[in-house]
Amino acid sequence: MFTSVSAPVTHRLVQLAYNPGITPQSGGLPGLPVLKNVISSINLFGIVAIVGALAVSLAAWAWGHYTGGHQAEANGKKGAVVSTGCALGLGAANGIVSFFSALGTQVH
């Protein structure tokens, strides 16, 4: 009785461990260079927008500091930190994806 219950469970575990053999292959689809170009352009647009957001945030921080506007100063600080974090994320996007993709290939 015990073996009849464990056999389907064992079969399911073997199916979960099955390797379908799928790996990323460059050049497999038409239009891949165009897609890379579009993503690079979006990344550049984001970086330019972050430079503008950082400039506005720093100006608000300075204006709030020198006029005694504590809320404007706090919002400028928050904007500067968020802009810096976004720039870090956009700059590191390729490295982050590459790291976790390589880490994912080690899972067995």
PyMOL commands that set and color helices and strands:
alter all, ss='L'
color gray80, all
select helices_A, chain A and resi 2-16+32-67+70-104
alter helices_A, ss='H'
color red, helices_A
deselect
rebuild
show_as cartoon
